Amino acid sequence: MNSIFLLQIALILCTLLFTVGIIIYLKQQMQLIILPNEHIGQKLAHPLLEQPSPIQMHDLLQTNSKQQLLIFTDTACPHCIPSLEQFLETKKQRKLNISFSILLKNGQKEDQELYRDNQTNMRIIPVGEQIIDAFQIQEFPYYIMVEDDETISYAAPFPDGLYSRRPAN
């Protein structure tokens, strides 16, 4: 009877030690995953937001158009075309007067047909890694608004925040 009691106590102690070990391990793993307190409730802003454009718009777009929305896409991105279609539909519905250009990462001439639209006069510009790196693009699609004075006023992987800044016509 005594030996069964000691065995039960030993099992309980082993279970407690094992549980404490798992809790300590999980706590350490959570510290690696969770952002520090200063980032809770915040989305980190794009590093070029409110900064001058790293490339002059005239040099990039070969146009004198002032304000310009740059839509960075990649031919390998499964979300880029649906995101662009949604942007075009919202632009049409709200009658937004936004000049925009699509910057197609590693795009070739034949890739431009993926984005062809008879109703919209889209500027499609194939760009390489140096342009992507200059604008510090980490994901696709990515929307960057460059103002008349060549400062970046909007940068996000979706255009939703841009709509609230632009009144519908």
ChimeraX commands (.cxc) that place a marker at each C-alpha (Angstrom):
marker #1 position 0.00,0.00,0.00 radius 0.5
marker #1 position 2.84,2.36,0.88 radius 0.5
marker #1 position 4.65,1.68,-2.38 radius 0.5
marker #1 position 1.52,2.48,-4.47 radius 0.5
marker #1 position 1.15,5.76,-2.58 radius 0.5
marker #1 position 4.82,6.67,-3.22 radius 0.5
marker #1 position 4.44,5.76,-6.88 radius 0.5
marker #1 position 1.39,8.03,-7.19 radius 0.5
marker #1 position 3.27,10.92,-5.55 radius 0.5
marker #1 position 6.24,10.33,-7.86 radius 0.5
marker #1 position 3.94,10.38,-10.91 radius 0.5
marker #1 position 2.26,13.59,-9.72 radius 0.5
marker #1 position 5.64,15.27,-9.20 radius 0.5
marker #1 position 6.87,14.14,-12.64 radius 0.5
marker #1 position 3.67,15.46,-14.23 radius 0.5
marker #1 position 4.07,18.81,-12.44 radius 0.5
marker #1 position 7.73,19.12,-13.50 radius 0.5
marker #1 position 6.82,18.20,-17.07 radius 0.5
marker #1 position 3.98,20.77,-17.09 radius 0.5
marker #1 position 6.24,23.51,-15.70 radius 0.5
marker #1 position 8.84,22.67,-18.35 radius 0.5
marker #1 position 6.25,22.95,-21.14 radius 0.5
marker #1 position 4.98,26.26,-19.75 radius 0.5
marker #1 position 8.51,27.70,-19.63 radius 0.5
marker #1 position 9.21,26.50,-23.18 radius 0.5
marker #1 position 5.95,27.96,-24.53 radius 0.5
marker #1 position 6.58,31.26,-22.74 radius 0.5
marker #1 position 9.99,31.54,-24.43 radius 0.5
marker #1 position 8.48,30.70,-27.81 radius 0.5
marker #1 position 5.74,33.31,-27.37 radius 0.5
marker #1 position 8.32,35.97,-26.59 radius 0.5
marker #1 position 9.90,35.24,-29.96 radius 0.5
marker #1 position 6.55,35.63,-31.74 radius 0.5
marker #1 position 4.88,38.56,-29.95 radius 0.5
marker #1 position 5.91,42.09,-30.89 radius 0.5
marker #1 position 7.37,44.30,-28.18 radius 0.5
marker #1 position 4.86,46.48,-26.30 radius 0.5
marker #1 position 5.65,49.60,-28.33 radius 0.5
marker #1 position 4.28,47.93,-31.48 radius 0.5
marker #1 position 1.04,46.59,-30.04 radius 0.5
marker #1 position -1.93,48.18,-31.79 radius 0.5
marker #1 position 0.27,49.76,-34.46 radius 0.5
marker #1 position 1.10,48.76,-37.97 radius 0.5
marker #1 position 4.64,49.68,-38.81 radius 0.5
marker #1 position 4.66,52.41,-41.46 radius 0.5
marker #1 position 6.53,52.11,-44.72 radius 0.5
marker #1 position 10.01,53.65,-44.23 radius 0.5
marker #1 position 9.59,56.05,-47.18 radius 0.5
marker #1 position 6.22,57.45,-46.05 radius 0.5
marker #1 position 6.36,61.27,-45.99 radius 0.5
marker #1 position 9.87,61.07,-47.51 radius 0.5
marker #1 position 11.02,62.16,-50.98 radius 0.5
marker #1 position 10.63,59.61,-53.72 radius 0.5
marker #1 position 13.89,57.68,-54.20 radius 0.5
marker #1 position 13.53,58.10,-57.98 radius 0.5
marker #1 position 12.23,61.16,-59.79 radius 0.5
marker #1 position 8.87,60.46,-61.36 radius 0.5
marker #1 position 9.86,61.99,-64.71 radius 0.5
marker #1 position 12.82,59.61,-64.95 radius 0.5
marker #1 position 10.74,56.60,-63.94 radius 0.5
marker #1 position 7.55,57.24,-65.90 radius 0.5
marker #1 position 8.88,59.36,-68.78 radius 0.5
marker #1 position 5.97,61.74,-68.29 radius 0.5
marker #1 position 5.36,65.14,-66.74 radius 0.5
marker #1 position 2.31,63.91,-64.85 radius 0.5
marker #1 position 2.41,65.34,-61.35 radius 0.5
marker #1 position 0.66,63.23,-58.70 radius 0.5
marker #1 position 0.99,59.52,-59.46 radius 0.5
marker #1 position -0.12,56.27,-57.87 radius 0.5
marker #1 position 2.46,53.56,-58.39 radius 0.5
marker #1 position 1.07,50.04,-58.22 radius 0.5
marker #1 position 3.89,47.54,-57.77 radius 0.5
marker #1 position 3.00,44.08,-59.05 radius 0.5
marker #1 position 4.78,40.85,-59.84 radius 0.5
marker #1 position 3.89,38.33,-62.54 radius 0.5
marker #1 position 4.34,35.58,-59.93 radius 0.5
marker #1 position 1.88,37.21,-57.51 radius 0.5
marker #1 position -1.52,35.46,-57.37 radius 0.5
marker #1 position -3.13,38.46,-55.60 radius 0.5
marker #1 position -1.94,41.23,-57.92 radius 0.5
marker #1 position -4.45,40.93,-60.75 radius 0.5
marker #1 position -7.52,40.56,-58.45 radius 0.5
marker #1 position -6.28,43.51,-56.37 radius 0.5
marker #1 position -5.83,45.60,-59.49 radius 0.5
marker #1 position -9.28,44.63,-60.78 radius 0.5
marker #1 position -10.81,45.65,-57.46 radius 0.5
marker #1 position -8.92,48.96,-57.57 radius 0.5
marker #1 position -10.15,49.66,-61.12 radius 0.5
marker #1 position -13.73,48.83,-60.17 radius 0.5
marker #1 position -13.63,51.12,-57.11 radius 0.5
marker #1 position -11.97,53.86,-59.16 radius 0.5
marker #1 position -14.76,53.58,-61.74 radius 0.5
marker #1 position -17.59,53.44,-59.17 radius 0.5
marker #1 position -16.31,56.39,-57.18 radius 0.5
marker #1 position -15.20,58.28,-60.32 radius 0.5
marker #1 position -11.78,58.87,-58.80 radius 0.5
marker #1 position -9.41,60.95,-60.85 radius 0.5
marker #1 position -6.13,59.23,-60.00 radius 0.5
marker #1 position -3.24,58.94,-62.43 radius 0.5
marker #1 position -1.61,55.58,-61.92 radius 0.5
marker #1 position 1.05,53.36,-63.40 radius 0.5
marker #1 position 1.61,49.67,-62.93 radius 0.5
marker #1 position 5.22,48.76,-62.22 radius 0.5
marker #1 position 5.58,45.13,-63.22 radius 0.5
marker #1 position 8.48,43.39,-61.51 radius 0.5
marker #1 position 10.71,41.62,-64.03 radius 0.5
marker #1 position 7.96,42.17,-66.59 radius 0.5
marker #1 position 8.39,41.34,-70.23 radius 0.5
marker #1 position 6.43,42.76,-73.17 radius 0.5
marker #1 position 4.16,39.68,-73.32 radius 0.5
marker #1 position 3.39,40.01,-69.59 radius 0.5
marker #1 position 1.76,43.36,-70.25 radius 0.5
marker #1 position -1.19,41.56,-71.85 radius 0.5
marker #1 position -2.10,40.17,-68.40 radius 0.5
marker #1 position -3.08,43.68,-67.40 radius 0.5
marker #1 position -4.54,44.88,-70.68 radius 0.5
marker #1 position -7.90,46.58,-70.38 radius 0.5
marker #1 position -9.66,48.28,-73.31 radius 0.5
marker #1 position -11.59,50.63,-71.02 radius 0.5
marker #1 position -8.65,51.94,-69.00 radius 0.5
marker #1 position -5.54,53.53,-70.38 radius 0.5
marker #1 position -3.01,51.91,-68.06 radius 0.5
marker #1 position 0.68,52.65,-68.11 radius 0.5
marker #1 position 2.50,49.36,-67.61 radius 0.5
marker #1 position 6.20,49.71,-66.92 radius 0.5
marker #1 position 8.48,46.69,-66.56 radius 0.5
marker #1 position 10.93,47.30,-63.69 radius 0.5
marker #1 position 13.83,45.39,-62.23 radius 0.5
marker #1 position 15.02,44.69,-58.71 radius 0.5
marker #1 position 16.80,48.06,-58.40 radius 0.5
marker #1 position 13.49,49.97,-58.62 radius 0.5
marker #1 position 11.78,47.52,-56.25 radius 0.5
marker #1 position 14.67,47.91,-53.79 radius 0.5
marker #1 position 14.72,51.71,-54.15 radius 0.5
marker #1 position 11.07,51.88,-53.07 radius 0.5
marker #1 position 11.68,49.22,-50.39 radius 0.5
marker #1 position 8.86,46.98,-51.60 radius 0.5
marker #1 position 8.65,43.77,-49.56 radius 0.5
marker #1 position 5.31,42.39,-50.79 radius 0.5
marker #1 position 3.05,42.51,-53.82 radius 0.5
marker #1 position 0.84,44.20,-54.74 radius 0.5
marker #1 position 1.93,47.47,-53.16 radius 0.5
marker #1 position 0.41,50.93,-53.68 radius 0.5
marker #1 position 2.52,54.09,-53.34 radius 0.5
marker #1 position 1.16,57.60,-53.94 radius 0.5
marker #1 position 3.76,60.15,-54.98 radius 0.5
marker #1 position 2.58,63.75,-54.68 radius 0.5
marker #1 position 3.35,66.76,-56.90 radius 0.5
marker #1 position 6.37,67.66,-54.77 radius 0.5
marker #1 position 7.66,64.07,-55.16 radius 0.5
marker #1 position 7.00,63.07,-51.55 radius 0.5
marker #1 position 5.36,59.76,-50.76 radius 0.5
marker #1 position 1.98,60.36,-49.10 radius 0.5
marker #1 position 0.58,56.82,-49.09 radius 0.5
marker #1 position 2.19,53.38,-48.98 radius 0.5
marker #1 position 0.32,50.14,-48.29 radius 0.5
marker #1 position -0.29,46.68,-49.77 radius 0.5
marker #1 position -3.90,47.70,-50.50 radius 0.5
marker #1 position -5.48,50.95,-51.75 radius 0.5
marker #1 position -8.31,51.14,-49.18 radius 0.5
marker #1 position -6.76,53.93,-47.11 radius 0.5
marker #1 position -6.23,55.94,-50.27 radius 0.5
marker #1 position -9.97,56.07,-51.02 radius 0.5
marker #1 position -10.77,57.87,-47.79 radius 0.5
marker #1 position -8.32,60.64,-48.75 radius 0.5
marker #1 position -9.90,61.19,-52.16 radius 0.5
marker #1 position -13.43,62.50,-52.48 radius 0.5
marker #1 position -15.68,60.79,-55.01 radius 0.5
marker #1 position -16.65,62.91,-58.00 radius 0.5
marker link #1:1,2 radius 0.2
marker link #1:2,3 radius 0.2
marker link #1:3,4 radius 0.2
marker link #1:4,5 radius 0.2
marker link #1:5,6 radius 0.2
marker link #1:6,7 radius 0.2
marker link #1:7,8 radius 0.2
marker link #1:8,9 radius 0.2
marker link #1:9,10 radius 0.2
marker link #1:10,11 radius 0.2
marker link #1:11,12 radius 0.2
marker link #1:12,13 radius 0.2
marker link #1:13,14 radius 0.2
marker link #1:14,15 radius 0.2
marker link #1:15,16 radius 0.2
marker link #1:16,17 radius 0.2
marker link #1:17,18 radius 0.2
marker link #1:18,19 radius 0.2
marker link #1:19,20 radius 0.2
marker link #1:20,21 radius 0.2
marker link #1:21,22 radius 0.2
marker link #1:22,23 radius 0.2
marker link #1:23,24 radius 0.2
marker link #1:24,25 radius 0.2
marker link #1:25,26 radius 0.2
marker link #1:26,27 radius 0.2
marker link #1:27,28 radius 0.2
marker link #1:28,29 radius 0.2
marker link #1:29,30 radius 0.2
marker link #1:30,31 radius 0.2
marker link #1:31,32 radius 0.2
marker link #1:32,33 radius 0.2
marker link #1:33,34 radius 0.2
marker link #1:34,35 radius 0.2
marker link #1:35,36 radius 0.2
marker link #1:36,37 radius 0.2
marker link #1:37,38 radius 0.2
marker link #1:38,39 radius 0.2
marker link #1:39,40 radius 0.2
marker link #1:40,41 radius 0.2
marker link #1:41,42 radius 0.2
marker link #1:42,43 radius 0.2
marker link #1:43,44 radius 0.2
marker link #1:44,45 radius 0.2
marker link #1:45,46 radius 0.2
marker link #1:46,47 radius 0.2
marker link #1:47,48 radius 0.2
marker link #1:48,49 radius 0.2
marker link #1:49,50 radius 0.2
marker link #1:50,51 radius 0.2
marker link #1:51,52 radius 0.2
marker link #1:52,53 radius 0.2
marker link #1:53,54 radius 0.2
marker link #1:54,55 radius 0.2
marker link #1:55,56 radius 0.2
marker link #1:56,57 radius 0.2
marker link #1:57,58 radius 0.2
marker link #1:58,59 radius 0.2
marker link #1:59,60 radius 0.2
marker link #1:60,61 radius 0.2
marker link #1:61,62 radius 0.2
marker link #1:62,63 radius 0.2
marker link #1:63,64 radius 0.2
marker link #1:64,65 radius 0.2
marker link #1:65,66 radius 0.2
marker link #1:66,67 radius 0.2
marker link #1:67,68 radius 0.2
marker link #1:68,69 radius 0.2
marker link #1:69,70 radius 0.2
marker link #1:70,71 radius 0.2
marker link #1:71,72 radius 0.2
marker link #1:72,73 radius 0.2
marker link #1:73,74 radius 0.2
marker link #1:74,75 radius 0.2
marker link #1:75,76 radius 0.2
marker link #1:76,77 radius 0.2
marker link #1:77,78 radius 0.2
marker link #1:78,79 radius 0.2
marker link #1:79,80 radius 0.2
marker link #1:80,81 radius 0.2
marker link #1:81,82 radius 0.2
marker link #1:82,83 radius 0.2
marker link #1:83,84 radius 0.2
marker link #1:84,85 radius 0.2
marker link #1:85,86 radius 0.2
marker link #1:86,87 radius 0.2
marker link #1:87,88 radius 0.2
marker link #1:88,89 radius 0.2
marker link #1:89,90 radius 0.2
marker link #1:90,91 radius 0.2
marker link #1:91,92 radius 0.2
marker link #1:92,93 radius 0.2
marker link #1:93,94 radius 0.2
marker link #1:94,95 radius 0.2
marker link #1:95,96 radius 0.2
marker link #1:96,97 radius 0.2
marker link #1:97,98 radius 0.2
marker link #1:98,99 radius 0.2
marker link #1:99,100 radius 0.2
marker link #1:100,101 radius 0.2
marker link #1:101,102 radius 0.2
marker link #1:102,103 radius 0.2
marker link #1:103,104 radius 0.2
marker link #1:104,105 radius 0.2
marker link #1:105,106 radius 0.2
marker link #1:106,107 radius 0.2
marker link #1:107,108 radius 0.2
marker link #1:108,109 radius 0.2
marker link #1:109,110 radius 0.2
marker link #1:110,111 radius 0.2
marker link #1:111,112 radius 0.2
marker link #1:112,113 radius 0.2
marker link #1:113,114 radius 0.2
marker link #1:114,115 radius 0.2
marker link #1:115,116 radius 0.2
marker link #1:116,117 radius 0.2
marker link #1:117,118 radius 0.2
marker link #1:118,119 radius 0.2
marker link #1:119,120 radius 0.2
marker link #1:120,121 radius 0.2
marker link #1:121,122 radius 0.2
marker link #1:122,123 radius 0.2
marker link #1:123,124 radius 0.2
marker link #1:124,125 radius 0.2
marker link #1:125,126 radius 0.2
marker link #1:126,127 radius 0.2
marker link #1:127,128 radius 0.2
marker link #1:128,129 radius 0.2
marker link #1:129,130 radius 0.2
marker link #1:130,131 radius 0.2
marker link #1:131,132 radius 0.2
marker link #1:132,133 radius 0.2
marker link #1:133,134 radius 0.2
marker link #1:134,135 radius 0.2
marker link #1:135,136 radius 0.2
marker link #1:136,137 radius 0.2
marker link #1:137,138 radius 0.2
marker link #1:138,139 radius 0.2
marker link #1:139,140 radius 0.2
marker link #1:140,141 radius 0.2
marker link #1:141,142 radius 0.2
marker link #1:142,143 radius 0.2
marker link #1:143,144 radius 0.2
marker link #1:144,145 radius 0.2
marker link #1:145,146 radius 0.2
marker link #1:146,147 radius 0.2
marker link #1:147,148 radius 0.2
marker link #1:148,149 radius 0.2
marker link #1:149,150 radius 0.2
marker link #1:150,151 radius 0.2
marker link #1:151,152 radius 0.2
marker link #1:152,153 radius 0.2
marker link #1:153,154 radius 0.2
marker link #1:154,155 radius 0.2
marker link #1:155,156 radius 0.2
marker link #1:156,157 radius 0.2
marker link #1:157,158 radius 0.2
marker link #1:158,159 radius 0.2
marker link #1:159,160 radius 0.2
marker link #1:160,161 radius 0.2
marker link #1:161,162 radius 0.2
marker link #1:162,163 radius 0.2
marker link #1:163,164 radius 0.2
marker link #1:164,165 radius 0.2
marker link #1:165,166 radius 0.2
marker link #1:166,167 radius 0.2
marker link #1:167,168 radius 0.2
marker link #1:168,169 radius 0.2
view
